[in-house]
Amino acid sequence: MTASAGEVRNLALYPNPEIDGLRLAFDLAVDGVGLSELRASIRRGDRLQSEVWLYRWTP
């Protein structure tokens, strides 16, 4: 997981039995940031295991 601005903290990946998949959870610290582009994907070794999730966070 990456953020173009701010800091990603407390990153965790949990099983989600309702969809037989995974759930990503995180905190974003954005002290004074106007916007941040977030990007996440799940990998196993060098292989991509999920789509790439993109989100533009604004206050």
C-alpha angles and dihedrals in degrees: 000000000000136000124200089214133013125025130285111223138177094021111187137168118209134183113255106202093182090071098021087241143087137285123212118210129184145149122236118209107202107168104183096343117144096203140347131203109220123200128181138169136163119240134182106203106313094336123099110233100181143026117275111262116212128186134168109217118203128174 
